[in-house]
Amino acid sequence: MTLNLLWQEYKEQHPDGYQYSWFCQHYRAWSARLDVVMRHEHRAGEKLFVDYAGQTREVVTLSPMTRKPCWST
């Protein structure tokens, strides 16, 4: 999602609303007030955090020879 796409959606709902530059200024002021930190408390080695984005990969095992998407292993 880009700022331009957000503005286009905004303009569809508010045709007389802010133009792009004012929308960007207000959006940046609003987003600066957000606390977007996500803290995970855990002991080292206790958990594994993986962020999946994009296409999946295959995991190939040799005995027996199988192929599985990595999100299902």
C-alpha positions in Angstrom: 0.0 0.0 0.0 1.5 3.3 -1.0 0.6 6.8 0.1 -0.7 7.5 -3.4 -3.1 4.6 -3.3 -4.3 5.7 0.1 -5.0 9.2 -1.3 -6.8 7.8 -4.3 -9.1 5.8 -2.0 -9.6 8.8 0.1 -10.5 10.9 -2.9 -13.1 8.3 -4.0 -14.8 8.6 -0.7 -14.3 12.4 -0.3 -14.2 14.0 -3.8 -14.0 17.5 -2.3 -11.3 16.5 0.2 -7.6 17.3 0.5 -5.4 17.3 -2.5 -2.3 15.0 -2.5 0.2 17.4 -0.9 -2.1 18.3 2.0 -3.2 14.7 2.4 0.5 13.6 2.7 1.2 16.4 5.2 -1.8 15.3 7.4 -1.0 11.6 7.0 2.6 12.1 8.1 1.5 14.1 11.1 -1.0 11.4 12.0 1.5 8.6 11.5 4.2 10.3 13.6 1.8 10.1 16.6 1.5 6.3 16.3 3.5 3.9 18.4 4.2 1.1 16.0 6.8 -0.9 18.0 6.0 -4.5 18.5 8.0 -5.9 21.4 8.4 -9.7 22.0 9.7 -10.7 25.3 11.3 -14.1 25.2 14.5 -15.9 26.2 17.2 -16.3 23.5 16.7 -19.6 21.6 13.3 -20.2 23.1 11.2 -19.1 20.0 11.7 -18.5 16.3 9.9 -15.6 14.7 9.5 -15.7 10.9 7.8 -13.1 8.8 6.4 -14.6 5.6 6.1 -12.3 2.6 6.0 -13.1 -1.1 6.0 -16.4 -2.7 6.6 -19.6 -0.8 9.6 -21.9 -1.2 9.8 -25.6 -1.3 11.5 -27.8 1.3 12.9 -31.0 -0.3 13.7 -34.0 1.9 15.8 -36.8 0.6 14.5 -39.7 2.6 11.8 -40.2 1.5 12.0 -37.8 -1.5 9.2 -35.2 -0.8 8.6 -31.6 -1.7 6.5 -29.4 0.6 5.8 -25.7 0.7 7.9 -24.3 3.6 4.9 -22.9 5.4 3.5 -26.5 5.9 6.6 -28.1 7.3 
